[in-house]
Amino acid sequence: MLYLKCYRYWFNLFVHDSCTGGMVERRRLLLIPAITITIGSFQYSLENGTAKAEFTDMPALRGKDYGKTKMSYPDYTETESGLQYKDLRVGSGPSPKKGETVVVDWDGYTIGYYGRIFEARNKTKGGSFEGGDKEFFKFKIGSGQVIPAFEEAMIGMCPGGVRRIIVAPDIGYPDNDLNKLGPKPTTFSGQRALDFVLRNQGLIDKTLLFDIELIRIIPTQ
C-alpha cells in the first residue's frame, strides 16, 4: 500500500511538470526506477522483519544480571564445582569412561556478554561465522585436554545426547587464554570474539554457555 501511494504521487508530479520542458521531464523520469526500488525495498523490510536483533536470544540469558558474575538458574542442576547443566536431549547407551575418547559437536556463547556466539553446532553459521562442514571435536576423558567444565559435562552423558552447561570463569579457560585448553573455536571470527571477552579483565562477565552433543565414544585401544 505504501509503495502504491508513493508511486502515484511521483507519477502525477512528473506528468504535471512534463509541459515545462523536455529536459526536466527526462531527468525526472530517470529517477523513477531508483525511487521505486528504494520504496519497494523499504516496504519489503517492514513486512518481512529483516531488521533482526544483533545478539542471540538464549533462554539462559533471560533474567541475567550483568552486574553479577554468578547466577543460579532453577531449571539447571549445579555440581560442587559450580557447573550448571541441563539435558536438552537424553542419549542412549553407555557413558564415556576415563581413558576413552569422545567425539562431540558444540555451540559456544558468551552468556556474560550479551550472548555473542563464538562457535556454532551443526547448523548454518551467520555472517563471518559461515563455513562448510567442520570436523567434530575429539578429546580423551581424563587427559586434561579441555577446560574443567567441558570434561565434567561428559559425566553421565550418552551418545546422541545434548547437554547445555553454564560455565563460570574459574572452571573455564585457564589464565583467560583459549589457546591453553580446548575447545577452541574453529573460525577466526569465533576465536576473536571469545578472546575479546576473556582478555578484558574486570570489565566483562566471562561466564560462558555451551551446548555439547556427544556424537560417539571411541573405546580405549
DRENVEX-310287 format. One record per residue (C-alpha): residue in three letters; x, y, z. Coordinates in Angstrom, 3 decimals. Layout:
// DRENVEX-310287
@res = ALA	x = X	y = Y	z = Z
...
//
This chain:
// DRENVEX-310287
@res = MET	x = 0.000	y = 0.000	z = 0.000
@res = LEU	x = 2.802	y = 2.422	z = 0.903
@res = TYR	x = 4.570	y = 1.511	z = -2.337
@res = LEU	x = 1.478	y = 2.266	z = -4.493
@res = LYS	x = 0.740	y = 5.626	z = -2.834
@res = CYS	x = 4.306	y = 6.871	z = -3.265
@res = TYR	x = 4.460	y = 5.670	z = -6.859
@res = ARG	x = 1.198	y = 7.503	z = -7.734
@res = TYR	x = 2.493	y = 10.692	z = -6.101
@res = TRP	x = 5.686	y = 10.758	z = -8.121
@res = PHE	x = 3.932	y = 9.719	z = -11.354
@res = ASN	x = 1.368	y = 12.541	z = -11.071
@res = LEU	x = 4.120	y = 15.039	z = -10.293
@res = PHE	x = 6.116	y = 14.032	z = -13.387
@res = VAL	x = 3.077	y = 14.196	z = -15.670
@res = HIS	x = 2.113	y = 17.645	z = -14.344
@res = ASP	x = 5.609	y = 19.072	z = -14.882
@res = SER	x = 6.165	y = 17.456	z = -18.278
@res = CYS	x = 4.898	y = 20.580	z = -20.041
@res = THR	x = 7.644	y = 22.767	z = -18.541
@res = GLY	x = 10.367	y = 21.278	z = -20.716
@res = GLY	x = 11.626	y = 18.045	z = -22.188
@res = MET	x = 14.937	y = 18.235	z = -20.279
@res = VAL	x = 13.234	y = 18.404	z = -16.874
@res = GLU	x = 10.903	y = 15.571	z = -17.845
@res = ARG	x = 13.755	y = 13.296	z = -18.903
@res = ARG	x = 15.750	y = 13.954	z = -15.733
@res = ARG	x = 12.808	y = 13.193	z = -13.502
@res = LEU	x = 11.821	y = 10.103	z = -15.414
@res = LEU	x = 15.317	y = 8.747	z = -14.816
@res = LEU	x = 14.612	y = 8.966	z = -11.083
@res = ILE	x = 11.525	y = 6.741	z = -11.252
@res = PRO	x = 13.351	y = 3.358	z = -11.176
@res = ALA	x = 15.642	y = 4.437	z = -8.310
@res = ILE	x = 12.787	y = 5.800	z = -6.208
@res = THR	x = 10.648	y = 2.761	z = -6.961
@res = ILE	x = 13.382	y = 0.333	z = -5.896
@res = THR	x = 14.141	y = 2.289	z = -2.709
@res = ILE	x = 10.494	y = 2.472	z = -1.614
@res = GLY	x = 9.901	y = -1.146	z = -2.558
@res = SER	x = 12.921	y = -2.318	z = -0.554
@res = PHE	x = 11.823	y = -0.321	z = 2.488
@res = GLN	x = 8.311	y = -1.753	z = 2.286
@res = TYR	x = 9.719	y = -5.300	z = 1.960
@res = SER	x = 11.895	y = -4.780	z = 5.034
@res = LEU	x = 8.930	y = -3.643	z = 7.104
@res = GLU	x = 6.730	y = -6.527	z = 6.028
@res = ASN	x = 9.342	y = -9.250	z = 6.414
@res = GLY	x = 11.073	y = -8.033	z = 9.569
@res = THR	x = 14.586	y = -8.008	z = 8.129
@res = ALA	x = 15.870	y = -5.827	z = 10.968
@res = LYS	x = 16.820	y = -8.611	z = 13.364
@res = ALA	x = 18.304	y = -8.470	z = 16.845
@res = GLU	x = 22.094	y = -8.211	z = 16.904
@res = PHE	x = 22.573	y = -10.735	z = 19.658
@res = THR	x = 21.454	y = -14.316	z = 20.085
@res = ASP	x = 18.466	y = -14.814	z = 22.380
@res = MET	x = 19.448	y = -17.721	z = 24.607
@res = PRO	x = 16.914	y = -18.925	z = 27.193
@res = ALA	x = 19.550	y = -18.797	z = 29.924
@res = LEU	x = 20.117	y = -15.095	z = 29.211
@res = ARG	x = 16.647	y = -14.061	z = 30.298
@res = GLY	x = 16.874	y = -12.575	z = 33.751
@res = LYS	x = 20.660	y = -12.402	z = 33.590
@res = ASP	x = 22.032	y = -9.694	z = 35.896
@res = TYR	x = 25.101	y = -8.385	z = 34.088
@res = GLY	x = 26.380	y = -6.852	z = 37.307
@res = LYS	x = 26.853	y = -10.353	z = 38.725
@res = THR	x = 29.425	y = -12.924	z = 37.703
@res = LYS	x = 27.426	y = -15.816	z = 39.150
@res = MET	x = 23.755	y = -16.587	z = 38.864
@res = SER	x = 21.825	y = -19.749	z = 39.587
@res = TYR	x = 19.034	y = -20.973	z = 37.359
@res = PRO	x = 16.259	y = -23.106	z = 38.899
@res = ASP	x = 15.946	y = -25.402	z = 35.865
@res = TYR	x = 19.648	y = -26.346	z = 35.943
@res = THR	x = 21.482	y = -28.872	z = 38.096
@res = GLU	x = 24.509	y = -27.432	z = 39.874
@res = THR	x = 27.557	y = -29.529	z = 40.801
@res = GLU	x = 30.121	y = -28.976	z = 43.567
@res = SER	x = 32.452	y = -27.211	z = 41.133
@res = GLY	x = 29.783	y = -24.650	z = 40.295
@res = LEU	x = 28.981	y = -26.105	z = 36.875
@res = GLN	x = 25.296	y = -25.739	z = 35.970
@res = TYR	x = 23.790	y = -28.028	z = 33.376
@res = LYS	x = 20.595	y = -29.445	z = 31.941
@res = ASP	x = 19.943	y = -32.049	z = 29.272
@res = LEU	x = 18.250	y = -30.768	z = 26.132
@res = ARG	x = 18.175	y = -34.269	z = 24.715
@res = VAL	x = 18.942	y = -37.511	z = 26.514
@res = GLY	x = 21.049	y = -40.013	z = 24.575
@res = SER	x = 21.236	y = -43.775	z = 24.863
@res = GLY	x = 23.930	y = -46.327	z = 25.538
@res = PRO	x = 26.925	y = -46.283	z = 27.874
@res = SER	x = 28.527	y = -43.106	z = 29.230
@res = PRO	x = 32.200	y = -42.386	z = 28.490
@res = LYS	x = 34.834	y = -43.626	z = 30.929
@res = LYS	x = 38.255	y = -42.299	z = 31.818
@res = GLY	x = 40.742	y = -43.053	z = 29.047
@res = GLU	x = 38.094	y = -43.234	z = 26.312
@res = THR	x = 37.981	y = -40.673	z = 23.520
@res = VAL	x = 34.745	y = -38.805	z = 22.896
@res = VAL	x = 33.640	y = -37.199	z = 19.644
@res = VAL	x = 31.499	y = -34.115	z = 20.235
@res = ASP	x = 29.962	y = -31.167	z = 18.452
@res = TRP	x = 29.350	y = -27.936	z = 20.335
@res = ASP	x = 27.973	y = -24.392	z = 20.469
@res = GLY	x = 29.634	y = -21.616	z = 22.419
@res = TYR	x = 28.112	y = -18.340	z = 23.648
@res = THR	x = 29.486	y = -15.529	z = 25.784
@res = ILE	x = 26.463	y = -15.585	z = 28.064
@res = GLY	x = 28.016	y = -12.957	z = 30.317
@res = TYR	x = 28.448	y = -10.594	z = 27.372
@res = TYR	x = 25.129	y = -10.339	z = 25.543
@res = GLY	x = 25.107	y = -13.911	z = 24.290
@res = ARG	x = 27.512	y = -13.448	z = 21.412
@res = ILE	x = 28.132	y = -16.691	z = 19.550
@res = PHE	x = 31.698	y = -17.886	z = 19.059
@res = GLU	x = 31.033	y = -21.417	z = 17.784
@res = ALA	x = 28.016	y = -22.911	z = 16.003
@res = ARG	x = 26.947	y = -26.549	z = 16.310
@res = ASN	x = 25.692	y = -28.481	z = 13.309
@res = LYS	x = 23.873	y = -25.582	z = 11.686
@res = THR	x = 24.422	y = -22.755	z = 9.243
@res = LYS	x = 26.629	y = -20.063	z = 10.718
@res = GLY	x = 25.826	y = -16.400	z = 10.234
@res = GLY	x = 27.995	y = -13.677	z = 8.707
@res = SER	x = 31.698	y = -14.143	z = 9.274
@res = PHE	x = 30.975	y = -17.449	z = 11.032
@res = GLU	x = 29.724	y = -19.024	z = 7.825
@res = GLY	x = 31.577	y = -22.141	z = 6.795
@res = GLY	x = 31.150	y = -25.634	z = 5.469
@res = ASP	x = 31.281	y = -28.900	z = 7.326
@res = LYS	x = 33.867	y = -28.992	z = 10.065
@res = GLU	x = 35.488	y = -31.926	z = 11.773
@res = PHE	x = 33.994	y = -32.885	z = 15.097
@res = PHE	x = 35.997	y = -32.150	z = 18.227
@res = LYS	x = 37.695	y = -35.102	z = 19.926
@res = PHE	x = 39.376	y = -35.415	z = 23.300
@res = LYS	x = 40.325	y = -38.133	z = 25.762
@res = ILE	x = 38.472	y = -38.244	z = 29.072
@res = GLY	x = 40.816	y = -37.536	z = 31.985
@res = SER	x = 43.676	y = -36.239	z = 29.835
@res = GLY	x = 43.329	y = -32.568	z = 30.750
@res = GLN	x = 42.931	y = -31.521	z = 27.116
@res = VAL	x = 39.813	y = -29.423	z = 27.729
@res = ILE	x = 38.589	y = -26.905	z = 30.275
@res = PRO	x = 37.363	y = -28.489	z = 33.541
@res = ALA	x = 33.699	y = -27.676	z = 32.897
@res = PHE	x = 33.740	y = -29.262	z = 29.449
@res = GLU	x = 35.153	y = -32.536	z = 30.748
@res = GLU	x = 32.848	y = -32.601	z = 33.762
@res = ALA	x = 29.891	y = -32.137	z = 31.418
@res = MET	x = 30.627	y = -35.550	z = 29.902
@res = ILE	x = 29.819	y = -37.340	z = 33.154
@res = GLY	x = 26.563	y = -39.249	z = 32.686
@res = MET	x = 26.093	y = -38.266	z = 29.051
@res = CYS	x = 25.234	y = -40.896	z = 26.447
@res = PRO	x = 25.735	y = -40.872	z = 22.664
@res = GLY	x = 23.114	y = -38.768	z = 20.920
@res = GLY	x = 22.564	y = -36.587	z = 23.972
@res = VAL	x = 22.808	y = -32.787	z = 24.032
@res = ARG	x = 23.715	y = -31.037	z = 27.284
@res = ARG	x = 23.688	y = -27.286	z = 27.949
@res = ILE	x = 26.188	y = -26.019	z = 30.510
@res = ILE	x = 26.809	y = -22.662	z = 32.145
@res = VAL	x = 30.499	y = -22.159	z = 32.846
@res = ALA	x = 31.784	y = -19.757	z = 35.474
@res = PRO	x = 35.246	y = -18.246	z = 34.803
@res = ASP	x = 37.013	y = -20.364	z = 37.432
@res = ILE	x = 36.092	y = -23.611	z = 35.635
@res = GLY	x = 36.589	y = -22.167	z = 32.172
@res = TYR	x = 39.690	y = -21.229	z = 30.218
@res = PRO	x = 42.817	y = -21.006	z = 32.418
@res = ASP	x = 44.521	y = -17.606	z = 32.532
@res = ASN	x = 41.823	y = -16.352	z = 30.140
@res = ASP	x = 43.706	y = -17.981	z = 27.264
@res = LEU	x = 41.709	y = -20.015	z = 24.755
@res = ASN	x = 44.945	y = -21.493	z = 23.353
@res = LYS	x = 45.824	y = -23.438	z = 26.519
@res = LEU	x = 42.888	y = -25.848	z = 26.646
@res = GLY	x = 40.075	y = -26.823	z = 24.309
@res = PRO	x = 37.572	y = -26.474	z = 22.961
@res = LYS	x = 38.805	y = -23.761	z = 20.614
@res = PRO	x = 36.517	y = -22.031	z = 18.097
@res = THR	x = 37.040	y = -23.317	z = 14.568
@res = THR	x = 36.791	y = -19.903	z = 12.875
@res = PHE	x = 38.942	y = -16.797	z = 13.198
@res = SER	x = 35.839	y = -14.729	z = 13.964
@res = GLY	x = 34.897	y = -17.106	z = 16.762
@res = GLN	x = 38.377	y = -17.035	z = 18.254
@res = ARG	x = 38.426	y = -13.250	z = 18.130
@res = ALA	x = 35.005	y = -12.953	z = 19.808
@res = LEU	x = 35.936	y = -15.327	z = 22.631
@res = ASP	x = 39.400	y = -13.810	z = 23.079
@res = PHE	x = 37.866	y = -10.329	z = 23.377
@res = VAL	x = 35.729	y = -11.440	z = 26.318
@res = LEU	x = 38.430	y = -13.467	z = 28.057
@res = ARG	x = 41.103	y = -10.773	z = 27.889
@res = ASN	x = 39.022	y = -7.839	z = 29.143
@res = GLN	x = 39.963	y = -8.251	z = 32.787
@res = GLY	x = 37.440	y = -6.863	z = 35.237
@res = LEU	x = 35.338	y = -5.223	z = 32.530
@res = ILE	x = 33.265	y = -8.083	z = 31.129
@res = ASP	x = 31.495	y = -11.023	z = 32.772
@res = LYS	x = 33.312	y = -14.078	z = 31.394
@res = THR	x = 30.503	y = -16.572	z = 32.049
@res = LEU	x = 30.115	y = -18.875	z = 29.046
@res = LEU	x = 27.368	y = -21.166	z = 27.795
@res = PHE	x = 27.982	y = -24.355	z = 25.803
@res = ASP	x = 25.665	y = -26.825	z = 24.113
@res = ILE	x = 27.513	y = -30.129	z = 23.803
@res = GLU	x = 26.351	y = -33.030	z = 21.662
@res = LEU	x = 28.013	y = -36.388	z = 22.289
@res = ILE	x = 28.353	y = -37.969	z = 18.847
@res = ARG	x = 30.111	y = -41.195	z = 19.810
@res = ILE	x = 32.627	y = -42.832	z = 22.120
@res = ILE	x = 35.875	y = -44.357	z = 20.877
@res = PRO	x = 36.884	y = -47.189	z = 23.213
@res = THR	x = 40.415	y = -47.424	z = 24.588
@res = GLN	x = 42.624	y = -49.480	z = 22.289
//
